[in-house]
Structures are given as structure tokens and as C-alpha cells.
């Protein structure tokens, strides 16, 4: 029977280098030692192909250097870009990301939170669709877009301000009758404020508006029916549309094209998120841009804070408008 080779240990490295175990420990932890000793230890590490067991090291120090990240999926351009930004922020700080795709399933979310806690992660960053999510008080959780209460920090964009800005930009571009289209979760969460900001801006400017909202899972054909109800003699009753997400704006642009309506010549359109084709190419539409790098940085800052150090219950980050071809400018 062939004997299975075991992985080399720190003791093996010390024996090979002819130094004390404590010297090896200092070298692998970046603590200065004499140049001759450092070179001997590094040569022994390379010869034996020794690898640090960072998980065991983390348990010993009380940290695993791992943060769990829970998102519905990586199909959405917005989700994938934001997860990528979070991973970059963690990597800068020598942390690793453990990713779970929840598929909008509240039960899966709870299961993955328990699993992450069992893995002794140092924290959890979650874009949750479970308003009753339970997390151990020993694990720091940061929520994106859903406010769970004063004990769990939430990081979000200025959704209210973004809705206001969308209406304002459409009017600045010459639109005089507006509409808002939205599809999303009926559960309370920060993005619902996009509608509030849009309506408040329209009423403040004295601009007439309409709105159509659908819940997740409902067919987009209901938006088609809404557009047809307000389509007469080859023209829509409104000349500016705010879609609550870029993905919805992209779909509606195709619908309008099939109806013979030109964007932006006949109807101007603004989305929300700042999503780009292939992650970093052209915008899908003129849009209200969420500061994804800032969201990621704030989430990581908070989740890595020492235990017991409090954070604001809600951090609201500014948004910006960017032209993407579905408005005149």
C-alpha cells in the first residue's frame, strides 16, 4: 500500500531550516528576524512546499479572515458589479469572500446565515429579501437596502433623492408629462423610496405624472398593456418615463421600439442603478447611478469593525445622473 504523504508543518520547516520554531512563526507572520534566519526559513518553506493554514490560524486568533456575502444572484448586472466591488474591498484588507446565492428565497437566506455562522466567519454582508432574518449577536451583519432596525447597520443609496433627480432631469430635457414604471418586492426596503422621490418632485414642479407598479414575479406584459392604454394616434400620453431599475428600462425600450415609438426622440427614459454592458462598457440607458464602490467600501468598513463598536443604523450615499442615450442629454 502506498503511504499517503502528509502536509509539512511549521515544525518540519524549523527542522529543515535549522532554526527554532518561534523563528519560523515570526517569519510567516511578518515579524522582523535576522536576515540570515529569514532566508533560511524562506528557503525551507519553498523546498517543503509549506502552506499556512489560514483557517486554523484565524481560529487561534479569533478571526478567520472570511466574510460571507449573501446576494440573490450574480445574473443581475447590478448585483454582479456590487459583489465584485465588495470582493475587491475585502481583498485589499487580506480578507476572503464566501459567497452564497439565495435566489430571493427567504428560507435559503436563513439557512446560509446559519451555515456562515457555523463556518465562524468574521461577518456577513447581505442583500436580503427576508424581513425576519435572524442572526447571532456574535456575528456582525451589514444589510444593503433593507433596514432591520437600529441594531443592524444598513447601507443604501439615496433612493429618494434619485427618484427626485430622475423627474428633474426629464423635465430639464423638455418632458412635460411623466410616467414611472416599477417592478419589485412589496416588502419594505430602501429602493421603494425611489417612487416617493419621483412623486414628490413631480408635485413640487407641478408636472402631471402616472405610475404603474408590479410585484416581483408578475408578467412584464402588464407594462405593455399599460403603455397601450395610454397610446393614441401613434403617440403616448407621456413623453418621459422613469423606470425604477436599468433592467426594466432596457426591457421597456424594446417594447417601445416594437410599438414604433422612438427613444429618445418621442419618449425620453431614465433608469436607476448605473448598470453597464459586460460590467464596464456602455450604460444600458440614461440612469441614476448608484455609487457601488462607496457602498462596498462602507459595508466592508462596518463589517470589519471591532465587536462592540457601534455604527450608524442607516448610511445613505449620494447618487448621480449619467447620460446613456435614452434622453436628449
N, C-alpha and C positions, 0 to 999 in steps of 0.2 A: 504493500500500500504506500502511495506517495504521501510524504509528510507535508501537511499544509503549512505554508510559510506565514509566520505571524508578522504583523506590522512592527517596525522598530519603535522603541520607546525612548524617552529622554535619557534614561539610564544607559541605553545602548550608545547613544550619541556621546555621553560623557566618557564612557569606556573607550570608544573609538578615538576621541579627541585627547584622551589622557588628562582630563580636567575634572574638577568637582561638579557634582550635579547642579549646585547653585550657580555655577558659571554658565552652564547651558541655559538655565532658566532666565538668567539676566539677558543673554544674547537674544533668545526668542521673544523676550518681552521688551526689547529695545532699550535696555538699561546699559549704560556705558561700562565696558570692561577693557582691559589692556588689549592693544591691537593684536598682539601675537595670539592671545587666547581667542579673540573674536574670529580670527582667520582659521584657527584650528577647529573651532566649533562649526563654522560655516562649511568647511571642507567635509567634516564628518556628516553633517546634515545632508549635503549633496550626495556623498558616497552611499549613505544608508537609505536615501530617499525618504527621509523622515518628514512627516507632515503633522502640524499642530492639530490636535483635536479641539477645535474651537468651541464645540458644544460642551465638552467636559470642562474646558477652561472657563466657559461662561457660567456654568452651574456653580463652579467653585467660587467665582467672583460675585455671584448673584445676578449676572446678566448673561443672556445667550447671544446678544448682538443680532437678534432677529426680531423683525416687526411683521405682524400679519396684516395683510391688506385684503379687504373684502369688497368686491365690486360685482354688479350684476353680470357683466360680461366684458370681453375685450373686442367685441364686434363693433360697438358704437365708436365712431372716431373720437368723440369727446372722452369717453371712458378710457380708451386705449392711450390717448395722449396724456391724460392726467395720471394714470398708473405709471406710465413711463417717466413722468416728471417726479413722482414720488420715489420711484426706484433710484433715479439719479441722485436725489437728495439723501437717501439712505446710504447709497454707495459712497458719497462724499465723506460720510461720517463713519465709514467702515462697518456699516450695518448691512444685513442681508434682508431681502423681502421674501416673505412666504405668502403666495397669492392664492386666493380662493375665489372662484366664480360662483355666484349664488343664484343666477338665473331668475332674479326678482322673487325668489321663494323665501318667505319668512322662516319656514322651518329649517331650510338649509342654512340660512344665516345663523340661527341659533346653534345648530349642530356644529358649524365651522368655528363659532366663537368658543364653544366648549373644547373643540379639538385644539384650537390655538392656545387656549389656556393650559391644556394638558401638555402641550409642547413647550411650556414655560417661556413663551415669547415675552419680549420686553414691553410690548404694547400692541394695540390694534388700531388701524385706520380703516374706517368703514363708511361706505356709501350705502346706507341701509334703507330697506323697504319694510322693516319690521318695527312698528312703533312700540312694541312691548319687549324689545330686545333686552336680555338680561346678561350682565357682565359682572364678573367678580370684582369686588372693590380693590383687590390686589393688582388688577391689571388696568393700566391706563388706556382708555378708549378715546379716540378723537372721531367725531362724526362729521361727515361732509353733507351739507344741505339739509340735514334733519336735526331739529332741536329737540333733545331729550330732557332738558331741564338744566338747572344751574350746576349740577354735579358733573355733567359730561360736556366738555368743550365742543362747540360746533364751528366749523369754518365754512363760509359761504361767500359768494359774490354778492354785490349789491343788486339783487334781483329787482327790487322796487325801482331803484334808480335806472336800471337797464330798461325796464318797461317804459318808464318816462322818456328816456333818451330815444328809444325807438320811435315813439309817437312824435317827438320833437323833430327828429331827423326827417321823417316822412313829410311833415308839414313844411320844414325848411326847403325840401326838394319840390314843393309845389302841390303836394297832395291835399285834398280838401274834404274827402270822405274816407274814413279809415275802417279797417276790419282787423280783428285779432282772431287767430286760429290757434287752438291749443289741444294737445293730447298728452295725458299723463296720469299719474296716480292721484286718486281723490284724497289720499292721506295728507294731513298737514305737513308741509315742508316748505323750505325757503323759496324754491322756484315758483310757488303759487303767487308770490308777491309780484311777479312779472306782470300779471294781469292787473293787479291793483295799481301799479305804477303807470301802466298804459292808460287805464281808465281815468285816473286822476289827471294825467297830462292832457288827455282829450277834453275833459271837462274844464280844466283850467284855461285851455286855449279856445274853448267854445267850438270845438271841431266835432261834428257828428261821427258816431262810430257804431259798429256792430261787432258781435263776438259769437264764436262757436267753439264749444269745449267738448271734448270726448274723453272718456276714461280709457286707460290702457287696455288693450285687447279688443276695442271696438274697431270696426272696419273703417278704413280711410274713405270708403265710398260715401260716408255721411258728409264728409267735407265736399265731395263732388256734388252731392245733392244741394248743399248749402250754396255753393257757387252758382249752380244752375238756377236756384230760386231767385238769385239776385242778378241774373244775366238777361238783359232785354235788348233787342235790336242790335246785337253784336257788341254790347258794352256791359260791363259790370257797374253796379250802383256805387262802388267804391273804387278809388284809384290808388290806394295804399294799403298794404297788408303787412301786419306784424305776425310772424309765426314764432311760437314760444321756443322752438328749437331749430337749429340749422337743418336737421334731418327732415323735419316737417316742411321747411321751406323748399328743400330740394325736391320732395315729392310733389308739392303744390305747383312748383314751377313747371314740372312735366304735365300736370293736369291742365294748367292754363294754356300751355302750348297746344295741347290736343283740342282745346276749345277755340283756338285761333286768336288767343289773347297774347300780345307781346309783352315780355318783361325785359326792360323797364319802360318801354315806350307807352304802353297802355296802362299798365299797373306796376307800381314800384313795390318792392318787397324787402323786408328786413327780417333776418333770423336772430338766433341767440345761441351763443357758445363760442364761436370763433373756430369751428372745425375746418380742417384743410384736407384736400385730397392727398392720399398717401402720407398723411401726417404732417408734411411740411411744405406742400406745394400750394396751389391756388385755393383761396377760400371758395366754399360752395355757393356763397351768396354774400351780399352786404349783411353785416351782422354786428351784434353786440358781443364784444369779445370778453370772455372770462379770463382772468389772469392766472392761468393754470400753474405757471412756475411759482407764483406767490402763494397759491392755495397749497401746493405741495410743500413748500418751504415752511409755511405756518403749521401745517399738520405734523410735519416731522419735528419741528421745534417743540411743539407741545407734547407729542407722544414720548419724546426722549427726556423731558424734564424730570428731575428727581422726584421720587414719591413724596407726596405731601405738599409739593409746591403748586399753588393754585394757578389757574389760567382763566382768562375771560370766558364766560359761558357762550358768547357769540362773537366771532370775529367776522366782520363784513368788509370785503375787499372791493375796491373801485373797479368798474368796468369801463370799456371804451368802445367807440363806434369805429368800424373799419369798412371802407368801400370794397364791395366784392362783385360788382357787375349787375346786381339786380335793382339798383337805384340809379338815378341820373348822376349822382356824385356821392 
